[in-house]
Amino acid sequence: MGVSPWLRRFAWATLGVNILLIVTGGAVRLTGSGLGCPTWPRCNHSSFTPHDAMGVHQFIEFGNRSLTFVLVAVAVATLVAARQGARDLDRPDLFRLALVLALAIPAQAVLGGITVLTDLNPWIVSLHLVLSLAIVSLAVLFLHRLDHPPRPLARGLVPGLACTTYAVTWLVLYAGTAVTGSGPHAGDASSPRNGLDSLDVSQFHADLVFLLIGLTVGLWFARRATGGDPRPVTALAAIEVLQAAIGFIQYFTGLPIGVVMLHMLGAGLVVAAATWLLVTTLQPAPTPADLPLRTR
């Protein structure tokens, strides 16, 4: 018996809606709507929902908050399907991963509330994005686990290089949040910046990007030499190059909103591709010799 088609669909939906959340969260910040709903969990002191008198920023912020209900619905559906899958396939690991993904949604909502209550403190805002990226990474792991039950992880030069590449990916992403925290898109005109020099932190971010691309190229050659599947590393390299190009364009064109939103989408795709590369390197598809005799 294989994995239920519904569980697979819900797993892909989990990945998709969490990447969408990154983009809509970016839209809130880029349109200056971060404090459109000035309190939490209410939108304002008298209502949980916006009203016409509060203006368009409140509706943009409330729209992003409303996406939480979609995330909850997808997470619950995934959890129910994973529970059944765990029973049918004797795979409790699927239910455990789905449970962590489900619990991450209210945690993300609370952290979002903290960002509002701290008047969009840039360091808290950065953690809000980092948590979304971590959920995307976990969703990719969940998708991989559907067809790859847990087993001992691969060791050696290539797996070590994959782990290094994944770690540097997170350094790049967090440095990117520091760049954002030093720039003009605070989410609200009255919100503070992190006090870092935008030029210096942008240069540091760019240096890390070059390091990441170099590691990815090295990993491509290493996987090719060892006969590994080239698709995950090729996908990551392509997304990195596109993301770097978008980053340079947004920097030299004064951070136009549309380009920055593409960069936010790229961040979600980068962490998804980096996770796919990591899990397929540490736990590659089994060879015929790895399979039990009854399945050969």
Backbone bond lengths (Angstrom), bond angles and torsions (degrees), N, CA, C in turn:
res aa  C-N    CA-C-N  psi(-1)  N-CA   C-N-CA  omega(-1)  CA-C   N-CA-C  phi
1 M - - - 1.471 - - 1.527 109.66 -
2 G 1.327 116.38 130.91 1.451 120.20 -179.42 1.517 112.05 -96.89
3 V 1.317 115.19 -177.18 1.464 121.57 178.93 1.519 109.51 -68.07
4 S 1.311 116.64 138.20 1.462 122.22 178.83 1.529 110.89 -59.53
5 P 1.338 117.58 136.24 1.472 119.40 175.67 1.526 112.34 -57.79
6 W 1.326 116.83 -33.61 1.471 118.98 179.45 1.524 111.13 -66.93
7 L 1.320 117.28 -40.06 1.462 119.67 178.01 1.520 110.15 -62.42
8 R 1.326 116.73 -40.55 1.459 120.22 178.76 1.537 110.35 -64.16
9 R 1.325 116.69 -42.74 1.474 119.91 178.71 1.521 111.21 -62.37
10 F 1.332 115.93 -44.22 1.465 119.08 -179.88 1.534 111.32 -66.25
11 A 1.328 117.33 -34.17 1.466 120.33 177.29 1.530 110.74 -63.95
12 W 1.343 116.18 -42.92 1.467 119.19 176.56 1.522 111.06 -66.88
13 A 1.325 117.01 -37.21 1.469 119.74 177.64 1.523 111.09 -63.89
14 T 1.328 116.56 -37.84 1.463 120.57 177.59 1.523 110.90 -59.54
15 L 1.327 115.41 -45.32 1.467 119.24 178.33 1.530 110.35 -63.73
16 G 1.320 116.95 -45.91 1.461 120.41 -175.69 1.518 113.60 -63.76
17 V 1.332 117.61 -45.80 1.465 119.00 -175.70 1.523 111.38 -71.03
18 N 1.327 117.48 -28.58 1.463 118.81 178.87 1.532 111.45 -75.66
19 I 1.331 117.60 -31.52 1.464 118.98 171.52 1.522 109.92 -68.87
20 L 1.341 116.65 -38.39 1.464 120.65 176.70 1.526 111.00 -60.74
21 L 1.327 117.56 -38.39 1.461 121.30 179.21 1.528 111.17 -60.96
22 I 1.328 117.00 -37.18 1.464 120.47 177.56 1.523 110.23 -61.91
23 V 1.332 116.39 -42.64 1.459 120.69 -178.39 1.527 110.75 -68.82
24 T 1.331 117.78 -45.08 1.468 119.71 -179.49 1.525 111.61 -67.76
25 G 1.337 116.05 -34.75 1.467 118.52 175.02 1.514 111.36 -63.74
26 G 1.338 115.79 -38.34 1.451 119.45 175.48 1.517 111.75 -64.13
27 A 1.334 116.73 -38.08 1.460 120.38 178.52 1.519 111.38 -62.43
28 V 1.334 116.82 -38.01 1.465 120.67 177.67 1.532 110.26 -60.26
29 R 1.320 114.99 -47.45 1.469 118.75 -178.19 1.519 111.74 -68.24
30 L 1.318 116.39 -43.01 1.466 120.23 -173.82 1.523 112.92 -70.27
31 T 1.324 116.96 -25.41 1.471 120.00 177.79 1.530 112.58 -92.30
32 G 1.339 116.66 5.66 1.461 119.85 -179.93 1.513 113.36 70.47
33 S 1.357 116.06 27.77 1.464 120.46 -174.76 1.526 112.91 -103.72
34 G 1.325 117.31 12.28 1.449 120.44 -175.11 1.507 114.62 -58.35
35 L 1.330 116.90 -31.42 1.466 121.10 177.41 1.523 110.30 -113.31
36 G 1.354 115.72 26.75 1.462 119.47 174.96 1.510 110.83 -58.61
37 C 1.335 115.71 -40.12 1.462 122.05 167.24 1.526 105.46 -102.04
38 P 1.332 118.39 103.42 1.464 120.68 -167.79 1.516 115.38 -77.34
39 T 1.330 117.82 -2.47 1.452 119.07 178.80 1.522 109.10 -139.60
40 W 1.335 115.94 177.57 1.464 121.20 -178.17 1.515 108.98 -153.26
41 P 1.332 121.66 140.26 1.466 126.27 7.12 1.535 114.53 -80.94
42 R 1.340 118.18 -11.34 1.465 118.77 175.00 1.528 109.89 -70.41
43 C 1.337 115.78 155.85 1.465 119.26 174.91 1.529 109.76 -75.26
44 N 1.343 116.05 -36.97 1.458 121.32 172.68 1.522 107.12 -143.47
45 H 1.303 117.11 179.75 1.461 119.55 -171.88 1.520 113.01 -67.07
46 S 1.334 117.93 -17.45 1.461 120.25 -176.20 1.524 113.97 -111.76
47 S 1.324 118.09 -8.48 1.463 119.11 -172.89 1.521 111.32 -153.89
48 F 1.350 114.99 149.26 1.450 120.79 173.76 1.526 111.70 -81.15
49 T 1.328 116.87 -16.93 1.459 121.77 -177.35 1.518 110.54 -117.81
50 P 1.335 118.51 156.12 1.469 121.22 179.80 1.519 111.55 -76.15
51 H 1.331 114.75 163.86 1.462 119.61 173.84 1.524 108.46 -139.62
52 D 1.312 115.96 163.33 1.466 121.65 -169.76 1.517 113.82 -55.06
53 A 1.324 117.00 -33.20 1.467 119.55 -174.34 1.524 112.44 -66.21
54 M 1.322 117.89 -18.71 1.466 120.75 -174.36 1.522 113.18 -88.76
55 G 1.335 118.83 -10.89 1.456 120.37 174.42 1.516 114.04 90.75
56 V 1.342 114.15 175.87 1.461 121.16 -172.11 1.520 112.63 -68.36
57 H 1.351 118.10 -30.70 1.464 119.87 -177.54 1.522 111.40 -61.76
58 Q 1.313 116.20 -36.00 1.459 119.39 179.77 1.522 111.10 -66.07
59 F 1.326 117.14 -38.20 1.455 120.13 179.53 1.529 111.45 -69.59
60 I 1.335 117.11 -34.97 1.465 120.12 177.41 1.527 110.31 -66.41
61 E 1.324 116.35 -46.02 1.461 120.31 179.61 1.524 110.46 -64.72
62 F 1.333 116.95 -42.54 1.460 119.97 -179.33 1.531 110.58 -66.41
63 G 1.329 117.11 -34.24 1.460 120.20 177.16 1.510 111.75 -61.45
64 N 1.323 116.10 -40.13 1.468 119.61 177.81 1.526 110.52 -66.98
65 R 1.339 116.21 -40.51 1.461 118.92 177.45 1.530 110.80 -63.33
66 S 1.328 116.05 -37.61 1.470 119.90 -177.39 1.520 111.79 -65.12
67 L 1.321 117.14 -25.74 1.462 120.16 178.30 1.525 111.05 -61.34
68 T 1.340 116.22 -22.17 1.465 120.14 177.73 1.521 110.84 -58.03
69 F 1.338 117.30 -36.35 1.465 119.94 -179.30 1.534 110.72 -66.32
70 V 1.326 116.66 -35.42 1.463 120.26 175.44 1.526 109.49 -65.91
71 L 1.332 115.86 -43.48 1.464 119.85 179.00 1.520 111.26 -61.08
72 V 1.329 116.47 -41.88 1.468 120.38 179.16 1.520 110.47 -63.36
73 A 1.326 116.83 -44.34 1.468 120.30 -179.51 1.525 111.07 -60.96
74 V 1.335 116.15 -44.61 1.471 119.73 179.42 1.527 110.43 -66.36
75 A 1.341 116.44 -40.50 1.466 119.94 -178.97 1.530 111.22 -64.76
76 V 1.337 117.00 -41.36 1.470 120.27 179.74 1.528 110.13 -66.73
77 A 1.330 116.62 -43.62 1.466 120.03 178.72 1.528 110.72 -61.53
78 T 1.331 116.27 -41.53 1.467 120.66 178.47 1.525 110.57 -64.14
79 L 1.326 116.06 -41.21 1.465 120.82 -178.94 1.532 110.88 -64.27
80 V 1.323 116.59 -43.23 1.466 120.05 179.04 1.531 110.65 -63.79
81 A 1.335 116.02 -45.79 1.467 119.89 179.55 1.528 110.77 -64.83
82 A 1.337 117.18 -38.11 1.468 120.47 179.71 1.525 110.90 -68.52
83 R 1.316 116.91 -34.47 1.472 119.79 177.73 1.526 110.04 -63.34
84 Q 1.332 116.50 -43.75 1.458 119.66 178.06 1.525 110.65 -66.59
85 G 1.346 116.33 -41.08 1.455 119.96 177.88 1.511 112.46 -62.53
86 A 1.326 116.25 -38.17 1.461 120.21 179.12 1.521 110.92 -62.82
87 R 1.346 115.59 -37.06 1.465 119.39 178.27 1.529 111.77 -71.83
88 D 1.325 116.42 -46.58 1.465 120.50 -175.80 1.525 112.26 -66.56
89 L 1.337 116.51 -37.68 1.456 120.91 -173.11 1.522 113.38 -104.39
90 D 1.343 116.24 0.22 1.467 120.61 -174.11 1.525 109.59 55.24
91 R 1.341 115.19 50.80 1.462 122.06 -177.14 1.533 109.71 -125.80
92 P 1.339 118.17 72.92 1.476 119.64 179.98 1.527 113.01 -61.28
93 D 1.347 117.05 -20.47 1.456 119.51 179.62 1.526 111.45 -63.45
94 L 1.339 117.05 -31.40 1.467 119.61 179.07 1.521 110.91 -66.04
95 F 1.317 116.51 -42.13 1.468 119.58 179.27 1.523 110.84 -67.27
96 R 1.322 117.72 -39.33 1.465 120.22 -179.53 1.532 110.75 -63.40
97 L 1.321 117.42 -43.72 1.462 120.25 178.81 1.526 111.38 -64.96
98 A 1.329 116.71 -42.08 1.465 120.40 178.67 1.524 110.63 -63.73
99 L 1.324 117.14 -35.34 1.461 120.93 178.94 1.522 110.79 -66.49
100 V 1.331 116.78 -43.45 1.467 119.77 177.82 1.523 110.66 -61.89
101 L 1.333 116.62 -42.17 1.469 120.42 177.73 1.527 110.73 -61.46
102 A 1.324 116.85 -40.65 1.464 120.22 179.81 1.522 111.44 -66.67
103 L 1.326 117.71 -42.65 1.461 120.98 -179.10 1.523 111.83 -69.72
104 A 1.327 116.80 -24.56 1.465 119.83 179.42 1.527 111.92 -67.40
105 I 1.331 118.23 -24.78 1.465 120.79 -177.62 1.531 111.40 -67.58
106 P 1.352 120.17 -52.31 1.470 118.05 176.01 1.526 112.69 -63.72
107 A 1.337 117.23 -32.34 1.466 119.04 176.76 1.525 110.40 -62.75
108 Q 1.323 116.55 -40.45 1.459 121.29 178.06 1.528 110.89 -66.04
109 A 1.334 116.29 -39.26 1.466 119.91 178.78 1.534 111.23 -63.69
110 V 1.335 115.86 -42.21 1.472 119.41 179.02 1.525 110.41 -64.97
111 L 1.334 116.98 -42.38 1.462 119.56 178.64 1.528 110.66 -63.96
112 G 1.330 116.58 -36.18 1.454 119.67 174.72 1.514 111.25 -62.46
113 G 1.334 116.67 -39.99 1.462 119.92 176.33 1.520 112.24 -62.87
114 I 1.340 115.91 -38.55 1.466 119.57 178.65 1.530 110.54 -63.81
115 T 1.341 116.84 -37.75 1.466 118.72 178.97 1.523 110.81 -61.49
116 V 1.338 116.89 -37.23 1.468 120.46 178.23 1.528 110.34 -70.01
117 L 1.329 116.38 -46.45 1.461 120.63 -177.02 1.526 112.67 -67.15
118 T 1.330 117.80 -20.56 1.469 121.58 175.87 1.528 111.62 -99.13
119 D 1.339 115.86 17.19 1.476 121.93 178.80 1.522 112.20 55.86
120 L 1.328 115.69 43.04 1.464 123.23 176.21 1.529 112.40 61.38
121 N 1.323 115.23 47.62 1.456 119.44 172.54 1.527 108.83 -54.13
122 P 1.332 119.13 123.96 1.471 120.39 -171.65 1.519 114.05 -60.90
123 W 1.335 117.89 -29.60 1.460 119.84 -179.89 1.529 110.32 -73.86
124 I 1.337 117.08 -35.59 1.457 120.48 176.25 1.524 109.98 -70.11
125 V 1.328 116.33 -40.17 1.463 120.38 177.55 1.530 110.34 -59.62
126 S 1.323 115.98 -40.09 1.474 118.81 179.78 1.524 111.17 -64.41
127 L 1.337 116.96 -38.20 1.466 120.15 177.46 1.524 110.70 -65.70
128 H 1.332 116.32 -34.70 1.463 121.73 177.98 1.534 109.87 -59.80
129 L 1.326 116.75 -43.20 1.460 120.51 177.60 1.518 111.08 -70.65
130 V 1.318 117.42 -41.80 1.465 121.01 -179.22 1.528 110.66 -59.75
131 L 1.338 116.74 -40.02 1.464 119.53 178.97 1.533 110.75 -64.58
132 S 1.337 116.96 -40.23 1.461 119.99 176.71 1.529 110.96 -61.14
133 L 1.321 116.36 -42.59 1.467 120.44 178.65 1.524 111.22 -64.77
134 A 1.333 116.51 -37.11 1.470 120.07 178.24 1.525 110.61 -65.90
135 I 1.327 117.05 -37.63 1.465 120.26 177.86 1.527 110.09 -65.24
136 V 1.330 117.14 -40.52 1.469 120.98 176.35 1.526 109.73 -59.55
137 S 1.319 116.94 -44.67 1.465 120.95 179.62 1.525 110.69 -61.55
138 L 1.322 116.67 -43.08 1.465 120.73 179.39 1.527 110.78 -65.79
139 A 1.338 117.27 -35.25 1.465 120.73 178.52 1.523 111.09 -65.03
140 V 1.335 117.42 -36.27 1.463 120.63 176.40 1.525 110.01 -67.04
141 L 1.319 116.88 -41.98 1.466 119.99 176.53 1.524 110.37 -59.24
142 F 1.334 116.50 -42.07 1.459 120.79 179.37 1.528 110.82 -60.83
143 L 1.318 116.54 -44.70 1.466 120.58 177.22 1.534 111.44 -59.57
144 H 1.315 115.72 -42.17 1.474 119.65 179.74 1.521 110.56 -64.73
145 R 1.325 116.62 -40.75 1.457 120.44 -176.74 1.532 112.66 -66.66
146 L 1.325 117.51 -21.26 1.457 118.74 179.19 1.522 111.44 -55.86
147 D 1.321 116.47 -36.10 1.461 120.95 -177.41 1.520 113.44 -112.26
148 H 1.335 116.63 0.40 1.463 119.31 -177.01 1.530 109.40 -135.71
149 P 1.320 117.85 89.36 1.471 120.06 177.17 1.529 110.81 -57.73
150 P 1.331 117.19 153.25 1.470 120.05 -178.89 1.526 111.57 -57.86
151 R 1.315 115.66 137.61 1.460 122.54 173.94 1.521 107.58 -155.02
152 P 1.325 118.89 170.12 1.474 120.50 -176.61 1.527 111.73 -54.26
153 L 1.324 114.93 139.44 1.459 120.69 -176.87 1.526 110.46 -79.58
154 A 1.313 114.74 148.70 1.464 120.09 177.45 1.525 110.48 -68.75
155 R 1.325 115.82 151.63 1.460 121.13 178.57 1.521 109.00 -129.39
156 G 1.331 115.30 163.93 1.449 119.20 178.51 1.515 112.01 125.97
157 L 1.328 115.67 -170.32 1.453 121.73 -175.33 1.525 112.15 -64.55
158 V 1.328 117.48 -47.47 1.463 120.28 -176.26 1.533 111.30 -65.86
159 P 1.335 119.89 -48.55 1.463 119.02 175.40 1.532 112.81 -58.81
160 G 1.334 116.91 -38.44 1.461 119.42 177.72 1.516 112.13 -63.98
161 L 1.331 116.39 -39.25 1.459 120.70 177.98 1.525 110.61 -67.62
162 A 1.327 116.42 -36.00 1.465 120.03 177.37 1.524 111.12 -65.07
163 C 1.323 116.62 -41.18 1.478 120.10 177.98 1.525 110.78 -64.30
164 T 1.331 116.56 -40.67 1.465 120.37 178.17 1.522 110.75 -63.55
165 T 1.320 116.66 -42.31 1.460 121.24 179.24 1.521 110.60 -62.46
166 Y 1.330 116.27 -42.20 1.463 120.19 178.87 1.528 111.06 -64.12
167 A 1.331 116.97 -42.21 1.461 120.66 179.37 1.528 111.20 -63.66
168 V 1.327 116.98 -43.36 1.465 120.31 179.15 1.528 110.45 -66.26
169 T 1.328 116.91 -32.32 1.465 119.72 175.32 1.517 110.59 -56.35
170 W 1.323 116.72 -44.22 1.466 120.03 179.71 1.526 111.72 -68.25
171 L 1.327 117.49 -34.97 1.462 119.61 174.99 1.521 110.60 -62.18
172 V 1.339 116.43 -42.56 1.463 121.22 178.22 1.518 110.41 -61.09
173 L 1.327 116.88 -46.43 1.457 120.87 -176.84 1.529 111.38 -65.51
174 Y 1.332 116.53 -41.93 1.466 117.69 -179.72 1.525 111.07 -69.81
175 A 1.327 116.49 -37.82 1.466 119.05 175.48 1.531 109.79 -61.05
176 G 1.331 116.21 -35.13 1.459 119.53 176.67 1.519 112.20 -62.77
177 T 1.339 116.98 -37.19 1.469 119.05 177.45 1.529 110.61 -67.53
178 A 1.349 116.32 -32.26 1.464 119.35 177.08 1.526 110.86 -68.09
179 V 1.346 116.39 -37.60 1.462 120.20 175.32 1.525 109.80 -60.65
180 T 1.320 115.94 -46.18 1.465 120.39 178.63 1.522 111.31 -59.86
181 G 1.327 115.91 -42.58 1.456 120.32 -178.35 1.515 113.90 -66.94
182 S 1.334 116.54 -17.33 1.467 120.04 179.02 1.522 112.02 -98.62
183 G 1.332 116.59 -7.31 1.465 121.06 -173.31 1.514 113.93 -94.93
184 P 1.325 116.87 -169.81 1.459 121.14 -172.31 1.520 115.07 -81.52
185 H 1.330 118.25 -17.69 1.466 119.74 -174.53 1.525 109.83 -89.85
186 A 1.339 115.44 82.08 1.452 120.86 -175.39 1.520 112.84 -83.64
187 G 1.326 117.30 -16.25 1.453 120.42 -175.27 1.504 112.59 97.10
188 D 1.329 116.45 -19.33 1.458 122.23 176.38 1.528 107.12 -163.45
189 A 1.325 115.93 145.44 1.469 120.14 -175.12 1.520 112.63 -60.85
190 S 1.339 117.30 -27.05 1.467 120.36 -176.26 1.521 113.19 -95.28
191 S 1.322 117.81 -0.40 1.465 120.27 -175.21 1.527 111.06 -79.18
192 P 1.341 116.96 144.80 1.470 120.36 -178.05 1.516 112.09 -76.93
193 R 1.327 116.35 162.76 1.458 123.85 171.52 1.526 108.20 -104.37
194 N 1.331 117.38 168.76 1.466 119.51 -174.63 1.527 113.64 -81.74
195 G 1.336 117.80 -4.85 1.459 121.16 175.45 1.512 114.69 84.93
196 L 1.319 119.05 -1.17 1.458 121.42 178.35 1.521 110.36 -80.01
197 D 1.329 115.67 152.64 1.457 120.24 177.20 1.525 109.21 -74.10
198 S 1.325 117.30 120.93 1.465 121.56 -175.12 1.525 112.20 -59.21
199 L 1.327 117.22 -40.27 1.464 120.38 -178.43 1.519 110.84 -66.03
200 D 1.330 116.48 -45.98 1.462 120.05 -178.14 1.526 111.89 -64.68
201 V 1.331 116.54 -45.87 1.466 118.96 -176.88 1.524 110.76 -71.41
202 S 1.332 117.44 -30.63 1.469 120.35 175.49 1.528 110.69 -67.31
203 Q 1.334 117.17 -39.51 1.467 120.78 177.88 1.524 110.56 -64.97
204 F 1.340 116.37 -41.18 1.462 120.13 177.85 1.526 110.76 -63.27
205 H 1.322 115.74 -42.04 1.467 120.99 177.21 1.534 110.53 -60.58
206 A 1.324 116.62 -44.84 1.471 120.90 179.81 1.524 111.22 -63.77
207 D 1.338 117.11 -39.47 1.466 120.48 178.50 1.533 110.67 -61.30
208 L 1.328 115.87 -41.83 1.460 119.74 178.17 1.530 111.30 -65.36
209 V 1.324 116.48 -36.22 1.466 120.28 177.65 1.527 110.45 -62.29
210 F 1.333 116.50 -44.41 1.467 119.65 178.16 1.528 110.83 -62.14
211 L 1.328 116.68 -39.61 1.464 120.63 176.96 1.522 110.27 -62.28
212 L 1.326 116.62 -44.12 1.461 120.69 -179.75 1.525 111.42 -62.35
213 I 1.327 116.81 -44.24 1.462 119.84 179.27 1.538 110.49 -63.02
214 G 1.345 116.54 -40.80 1.462 119.90 177.69 1.519 112.13 -61.82
215 L 1.333 117.16 -43.33 1.462 120.60 177.73 1.520 111.25 -62.99
216 T 1.329 116.08 -39.81 1.460 120.09 -178.94 1.526 111.24 -65.82
217 V 1.322 116.11 -41.14 1.464 119.66 177.21 1.530 109.96 -62.97
218 G 1.329 116.29 -44.49 1.462 119.45 177.59 1.519 112.05 -60.21
219 L 1.329 115.79 -39.86 1.463 119.94 179.09 1.528 111.37 -67.76
220 W 1.331 116.86 -33.59 1.469 120.38 177.46 1.534 110.13 -60.97
221 F 1.320 116.15 -46.36 1.469 119.61 179.55 1.531 110.87 -67.12
222 A 1.339 116.45 -37.22 1.461 119.87 -179.18 1.524 110.93 -66.69
223 R 1.313 116.37 -43.01 1.470 119.17 179.19 1.530 110.93 -67.63
224 R 1.314 116.15 -37.23 1.468 119.42 178.56 1.526 110.47 -63.69
225 A 1.339 115.69 -39.89 1.468 119.38 -178.84 1.520 112.30 -67.97
226 T 1.338 116.27 -28.28 1.460 119.83 -177.95 1.522 113.08 -99.75
227 G 1.333 117.00 5.10 1.456 120.34 177.04 1.506 114.79 78.69
228 G 1.326 117.90 19.20 1.461 120.98 179.68 1.521 111.83 -75.65
229 D 1.329 115.64 161.90 1.460 122.10 178.06 1.532 108.72 -63.76
230 P 1.338 118.86 120.02 1.467 119.99 -176.62 1.518 114.14 -79.74
231 R 1.339 118.52 -12.06 1.467 119.96 -172.36 1.528 113.98 -62.77
232 P 1.341 120.03 -46.21 1.467 118.31 -178.25 1.528 113.50 -61.78
233 V 1.332 117.72 -43.06 1.460 119.54 -178.29 1.527 110.86 -73.22
234 T 1.328 117.31 -33.31 1.465 120.28 175.96 1.520 110.65 -65.34
235 A 1.333 116.39 -42.55 1.471 120.44 178.29 1.519 110.73 -61.80
236 L 1.347 116.80 -44.90 1.460 119.61 -179.69 1.522 110.84 -63.15
237 A 1.326 117.80 -44.08 1.466 121.03 -179.51 1.525 110.80 -61.14
238 A 1.327 117.04 -43.14 1.463 120.26 -179.51 1.522 111.40 -64.09
239 I 1.339 116.64 -43.15 1.473 120.14 -179.95 1.525 110.45 -66.99
240 E 1.326 116.73 -38.58 1.467 119.99 178.91 1.528 111.18 -61.55
241 V 1.329 116.89 -44.88 1.465 120.09 -179.03 1.523 110.23 -63.93
242 L 1.328 117.59 -44.09 1.470 120.83 177.98 1.532 111.12 -63.63
243 Q 1.324 115.81 -42.88 1.461 120.16 -179.78 1.530 111.19 -64.72
244 A 1.326 116.74 -39.92 1.465 120.19 177.58 1.525 110.56 -64.36
245 A 1.331 116.47 -41.60 1.466 119.96 178.57 1.517 111.00 -62.48
246 I 1.329 116.84 -43.17 1.469 120.18 178.11 1.521 110.25 -63.40
247 G 1.338 116.19 -39.77 1.463 119.67 179.02 1.513 112.44 -60.95
248 F 1.333 117.20 -44.11 1.463 120.34 178.11 1.527 110.92 -65.80
249 I 1.324 116.66 -39.91 1.469 119.44 179.68 1.520 110.83 -62.85
250 Q 1.341 116.81 -45.57 1.459 118.65 -178.35 1.533 111.01 -66.05
251 Y 1.324 116.55 -34.51 1.472 119.03 -179.23 1.526 111.20 -67.84
252 F 1.324 116.39 -44.70 1.465 119.85 -174.62 1.531 113.37 -85.77
253 T 1.327 117.78 -4.37 1.467 120.40 177.19 1.517 112.33 -112.48
254 G 1.335 116.65 12.86 1.458 119.64 174.67 1.517 115.10 80.62
255 L 1.325 117.78 27.07 1.462 123.40 174.71 1.533 113.58 58.92
256 P 1.335 118.56 55.25 1.470 119.70 175.39 1.524 110.52 -63.82
257 I 1.315 116.75 144.33 1.456 122.09 -171.17 1.530 111.63 -58.32
258 G 1.336 117.56 -46.56 1.459 120.02 -177.32 1.507 112.90 -60.12
259 V 1.320 116.85 -41.11 1.467 120.79 -179.30 1.530 110.49 -69.35
260 V 1.328 115.99 -39.68 1.462 119.21 179.39 1.531 110.49 -64.59
261 M 1.317 117.01 -37.66 1.470 119.78 177.53 1.525 110.99 -64.36
262 L 1.331 117.18 -37.80 1.462 119.73 174.48 1.529 110.77 -62.23
263 H 1.327 115.94 -37.27 1.465 120.42 178.67 1.529 110.49 -66.21
264 M 1.332 117.35 -36.12 1.462 121.24 176.13 1.528 110.72 -64.48
265 L 1.333 116.02 -44.54 1.460 120.00 175.97 1.528 109.83 -59.88
266 G 1.328 116.36 -41.94 1.454 120.66 179.27 1.513 112.57 -60.72
267 A 1.332 117.20 -35.84 1.467 120.31 178.75 1.525 110.39 -61.97
268 G 1.329 116.45 -42.52 1.458 119.63 177.67 1.520 112.09 -64.06
269 L 1.335 116.41 -40.39 1.467 120.36 179.63 1.524 111.46 -69.47
270 V 1.329 117.25 -35.47 1.472 120.91 178.65 1.521 110.56 -62.29
271 V 1.338 116.86 -48.55 1.465 118.47 -177.37 1.528 110.36 -68.68
272 A 1.337 117.73 -32.60 1.465 120.05 176.99 1.526 110.44 -65.65
273 A 1.336 116.64 -45.78 1.460 120.28 -179.27 1.526 111.22 -67.21
274 A 1.336 116.81 -39.71 1.463 120.12 179.27 1.528 110.86 -63.87
275 T 1.326 116.58 -37.78 1.465 120.07 178.24 1.514 110.93 -68.51
276 W 1.347 116.78 -41.94 1.466 120.54 177.35 1.527 110.35 -58.98
277 L 1.324 116.23 -43.06 1.454 120.38 178.29 1.524 110.79 -62.61
278 L 1.329 116.62 -43.54 1.464 120.16 -177.79 1.525 111.59 -64.01
279 V 1.333 116.98 -49.52 1.466 118.93 -174.42 1.524 111.90 -69.73
280 T 1.328 117.15 -33.22 1.461 118.41 178.74 1.524 112.15 -76.33
281 T 1.322 117.24 -18.53 1.464 120.60 175.79 1.524 111.15 -85.80
282 L 1.329 116.48 -42.20 1.464 119.94 -179.61 1.516 112.09 -76.40
283 Q 1.343 116.18 -27.78 1.459 119.62 179.96 1.526 108.69 -137.12
284 P 1.336 117.03 74.17 1.466 119.83 -178.71 1.514 111.91 -68.27
285 A 1.328 115.19 165.93 1.460 119.85 177.64 1.524 109.32 -59.35
286 P 1.342 118.02 136.37 1.467 120.18 -177.94 1.519 112.06 -65.90
287 T 1.301 115.10 145.31 1.464 121.03 174.02 1.531 108.30 -84.72
288 P 1.337 118.27 165.78 1.472 119.79 178.55 1.523 113.11 -54.95
289 A 1.329 116.40 -32.52 1.466 119.07 -179.49 1.524 111.99 -69.30
290 D 1.351 116.66 -22.78 1.464 119.92 -179.16 1.517 112.15 -81.29
291 L 1.344 117.45 -18.63 1.462 120.51 -173.48 1.523 111.05 -81.79
292 P 1.350 116.19 148.71 1.475 118.47 175.01 1.532 110.56 -60.36
293 L 1.317 116.93 154.67 1.453 121.21 -176.99 1.524 112.20 -58.50
294 R 1.345 116.89 -35.12 1.460 119.40 -175.61 1.515 113.15 -70.06
295 T 1.365 118.17 -16.34 1.464 120.43 -178.59 1.510 112.61 -103.07
296 R 1.350 118.88 -3.52 1.453 120.96 -178.28 1.537 111.08 -77.47
